[in-house]
C-alpha cells in the first residue's frame, strides 16, 4: 500500500520507491521490547516490489521482539544536506518466511529474495545460509516516501546574470 498526496508533493512515485529501495543498502528496523520501549537497529534488506525481506540473526533482541510482537516500522533514508534528504518508511507486521534458522535446503519461495540479497551484498548470484539467520518478510500496510529534492522552495537559486 503506497500513500500518495494530492497537489505538490515530495512523495516518490512507485517507480522511484522501487529504484530507491533497490539501491540503498541499510535500513533501520524498529521493534518494541517487552518493556514497551523501542529497539532500533540497522539491517541489510532486499525489496521485491511488494515486500521487504530482512535476513535476521535468530538469537537477537530484534528476533525476540518480533516473535512476541510482529509489528515493525522500517526506515530507509539517504542524503546529507537538508535539500537532499529522501527516504521511505514501511510499516506493518513481519512474518517468518523461512525455517529457523535458514538451512541450505532449496526453497522456491525464497529463491528470488535470496538471489537479490546475494547479488546486492556479496556480488554473487547464490545465497549461502549460515545457520544463524532466518528470513522475515514485511508486506507493508503503510508506505510513506519523501524526496526533498522535489521541493521547489529548497532548490538552490541560480545567481542572477
Steps between C-alpha positions, in 0.01 A plus 500: 500500500651832397387835630468771239422862569316737266647816357861594556667204655844395600384138502682261271314326219470120525782468247719737702428302819598175327824649365586664833444180700696296246796737528525561872682246718398564862162537666415579860259254658294608801344237725335519841668341799323309776531814715317703232809693397604520135804315374652632173776322310660525156452200273556395140189440289363437154182634343312295241249766397238403756683362804808584703715195585715511813766239576520505880714322754257277690680542831455877519291745694334603170393140429369453854302824477350410162400150605307652793360797303540487121420868449792689356593833348791519257670811364738519207642847444777685323642848457736725688376855452139587588401556137638154408304296755289216365365180640231241545320388815332159494276373778306184567550155648779264402458131440765234539564394140749216540599223736671625817789518451519489121662182367651425159180322389369639170181700557341633178305769688832647624694472175435854374567673835814294561635567150436875540667497842807308380543729200448818702733421790746238373503566127416136425175336381489226766392556861680296765312435825722521808275317748464812718249707301142461380281699265234747607261644242319831533213578266443860608155615598634856489770640275594868511776658296665839471754665274588853605677548166148540354418799720535813285546715810817307584657504154817707482439837344706580193707814520355784297700566188 
